[in-house]
C-alpha cells in the first residue's frame, strides 16, 4: 500500500482517510501546520500529499508551492466551499490536482489518479528538457570549435570531420573534443 501524508484539519481528515484505502493508500502522518508539513514531507517521503487550504504556520499558497517544487510526490489541494475564490491562486502553484469539499470517494480516487499521472508526466518532461538542454550546449560548443578551426584555415566539412575523427580515435565525446579545441589544447594535425 502506498503512503499518504495529510495536511488537513480534523474534519477534512475524517472525510478523506476512510477513502484512501480504496485508492491503495494509507495515511501515514497528519498535521495542520505548514512548517511541520514541510519537515514531515522531507522526512517521510510520502507517495502522495493531500493538503487543505486552511493550514497554520505558513500560507497554503507557500506550502503548496514548496511541496510541488520539491518534487517528492503528487500534491492534491482540497478546498472548502468558502475557499473556492482561491482556485486561481492554487492553479498558479502548478498543483497536481484540486478537489473540492465535501469530498466524494469517486472524486478522490479520480483526483489521485490524475495527480499521479500529472506528477509522472512533469518528471518525464523535466528529464527531456534536461536532455535537450545538454544537447544544445554540446551543439553550441561544437559550433564554436568548428568556427575556431575554420578561422585557422580548415573548411567547414573538414572541421566537423576532424572533430568527429578525434572523438572516435580518442574515445571522447564531441563535447569534450570541442572543449579541448576551445581551450586550445588540441588542434587537428
C-alpha positions as CSV (number, residue, x, y, z in Angstrom):
1,X,0.0,0.0,0.0
2,X,1.2,3.5,-0.9
3,X,1.7,6.2,1.8
4,X,-0.1,9.5,2.0
5,X,0.7,12.5,4.2
6,X,-2.3,14.5,5.1
7,X,-2.0,18.2,5.8
8,X,-5.6,18.8,6.9
9,X,-7.8,19.9,9.7
10,X,-9.5,17.2,11.7
11,X,-12.9,17.4,9.9
12,X,-11.4,17.1,6.4
13,X,-9.0,14.4,7.7
14,X,-12.0,12.3,8.9
15,X,-13.7,12.7,5.4
16,X,-10.6,11.7,3.4
17,X,-8.8,9.0,5.5
18,X,-11.5,6.3,5.0
19,X,-11.4,6.8,1.2
20,X,-7.6,6.4,0.8
21,X,-7.6,2.6,1.1
22,X,-9.9,2.5,-2.0
23,X,-7.1,4.1,-3.9
24,X,-4.4,1.8,-2.4
25,X,-3.1,4.5,0.0
26,X,-2.8,4.6,3.8
27,X,-2.4,7.8,5.9
28,X,1.0,7.7,7.5
29,X,1.0,11.2,9.0
30,X,-1.2,14.1,9.7
31,X,-0.7,17.7,10.6
32,X,-2.4,21.0,10.0
33,X,0.8,23.1,10.4
34,X,2.5,24.2,7.2
35,X,6.0,24.4,8.6
36,X,5.7,21.0,10.2
37,X,4.3,19.6,7.0
38,X,7.4,20.7,5.0
39,X,9.6,18.9,7.5
40,X,7.4,15.9,7.5
41,X,7.3,15.6,3.7
42,X,11.1,15.7,3.6
43,X,11.5,13.2,6.4
44,X,8.9,10.5,5.5
45,X,8.9,11.0,1.7
46,X,5.3,10.0,1.1
47,X,3.8,8.8,-2.2
48,X,1.0,11.4,-2.1
49,X,0.3,14.6,-0.2
50,X,-3.2,15.9,0.4
51,X,-3.3,19.4,1.6
52,X,-6.1,21.7,2.8
53,X,-6.1,25.5,2.3
54,X,-6.7,26.2,6.0
55,X,-3.3,25.5,7.5
56,X,-1.4,27.2,10.2
57,X,2.2,28.4,10.5
58,X,2.5,29.0,6.7
59,X,0.2,30.1,4.0
60,X,-1.3,27.3,1.9
61,X,0.0,29.1,-1.2
62,X,3.6,29.0,0.1
63,X,3.2,25.5,1.4
64,X,1.8,24.1,-1.9
65,X,4.4,25.9,-4.0
66,X,7.2,24.4,-1.8
67,X,5.7,20.9,-1.9
68,X,5.3,21.0,-5.7
69,X,8.8,22.4,-6.3
70,X,10.3,19.8,-4.0
71,X,9.2,17.1,-6.4
72,X,8.7,14.5,-3.7
73,X,5.3,13.2,-4.8
74,X,2.0,14.3,-6.3
75,X,0.3,17.1,-4.3
76,X,-3.5,17.5,-4.1
77,X,-5.2,20.5,-2.7
78,X,-8.6,20.3,-1.1
79,X,-10.8,23.5,-0.9
80,X,-13.9,24.1,1.2
81,X,-16.8,26.0,-0.5
82,X,-15.7,29.2,1.4
83,X,-12.2,28.8,-0.2
84,X,-13.3,28.5,-3.9
85,X,-12.2,32.0,-4.5
86,X,-8.6,30.8,-4.1
87,X,-8.7,28.4,-7.1
88,X,-7.0,30.8,-9.4
89,X,-4.1,31.2,-6.9
90,X,-3.9,27.5,-6.4
91,X,-3.7,26.8,-10.1
92,X,-0.6,29.1,-10.4
93,X,1.3,26.9,-7.9
94,X,1.3,24.0,-10.5
95,X,-0.6,21.8,-8.0
96,X,-1.2,18.4,-9.4
97,X,-4.9,18.3,-8.7
98,X,-7.6,20.3,-6.9
99,X,-10.5,18.7,-5.1
100,X,-13.4,20.5,-3.6
101,X,-15.2,19.6,-0.3
102,X,-17.4,17.9,0.5
103,X,-15.5,15.1,-1.0
104,X,-16.9,12.0,-2.7
105,X,-15.0,8.8,-2.9
106,X,-15.1,8.7,-6.7
107,X,-13.8,12.2,-7.0
108,X,-10.9,11.5,-4.6
109,X,-9.9,8.3,-6.4
110,X,-10.1,10.1,-9.8
111,X,-8.2,13.0,-8.4
112,X,-5.4,10.8,-7.1
113,X,-5.1,9.0,-10.4
114,X,-4.9,12.4,-12.2
115,X,-2.4,13.8,-9.8
116,X,-0.1,10.7,-10.1
117,X,-0.3,10.9,-13.9
118,X,0.5,14.6,-13.9
119,X,3.4,14.2,-11.5
120,X,5.0,11.5,-13.6
121,X,4.4,13.4,-16.8
122,X,6.0,16.5,-15.2
123,X,9.1,14.4,-14.2
124,X,9.3,13.0,-17.7
125,X,9.1,16.4,-19.3
126,X,11.8,17.8,-16.9
127,X,14.1,14.9,-17.8
128,X,13.5,15.5,-21.5
129,X,14.2,19.2,-21.1
130,X,17.4,18.5,-19.3
131,X,18.5,16.2,-22.1
132,X,17.6,18.7,-24.8
133,X,19.5,21.5,-22.9
134,X,22.5,19.2,-22.6
135,X,22.3,18.5,-26.4
136,X,22.0,22.2,-27.1
137,X,25.1,23.0,-25.0
138,X,27.0,20.3,-26.9
139,X,25.9,21.7,-30.2
140,X,27.0,25.3,-29.2
141,X,30.4,24.0,-28.1
142,X,30.9,22.0,-31.3
143,X,29.8,25.1,-33.4
144,X,32.3,27.3,-31.5
145,X,35.1,24.7,-32.1
146,X,34.2,24.5,-35.8
147,X,34.4,28.3,-36.1
148,X,37.9,28.2,-34.4
149,X,39.0,25.5,-36.8
150,X,37.6,27.5,-39.8
151,X,39.5,30.6,-38.7
152,X,42.7,28.5,-38.7
153,X,42.2,27.6,-42.3
154,X,40.0,24.5,-42.4
155,X,36.8,24.3,-44.3
156,X,33.5,23.7,-42.5
157,X,33.3,20.0,-43.5
158,X,36.9,19.4,-42.7
159,X,36.4,21.0,-39.3
160,X,33.4,18.8,-38.5
161,X,35.2,15.7,-39.8
162,X,38.3,16.5,-37.7
163,X,36.2,16.8,-34.5
164,X,34.3,13.6,-35.2
165,X,37.5,11.7,-36.1
166,X,39.3,12.9,-32.9
167,X,36.3,11.9,-30.8
168,X,36.3,8.4,-32.2
169,X,40.0,7.8,-32.0
170,X,40.4,9.2,-28.5
171,X,37.1,7.7,-27.3
172,X,36.0,11.1,-26.1
173,X,32.6,12.8,-26.6
174,X,32.2,15.5,-29.3
175,X,31.6,17.9,-26.4
176,X,35.0,17.0,-24.8
177,X,36.9,17.4,-28.1
178,X,35.1,20.7,-28.8
179,X,36.1,21.9,-25.3
180,X,39.7,20.9,-26.0
181,X,39.7,23.0,-29.2
182,X,38.1,26.0,-27.4
183,X,40.8,25.8,-24.6
184,X,43.5,25.5,-27.2
185,X,44.7,22.1,-26.0
186,X,44.0,20.2,-29.3
187,X,44.2,21.1,-32.9
188,X,44.0,18.7,-35.9
189,X,47.3,17.8,-37.5
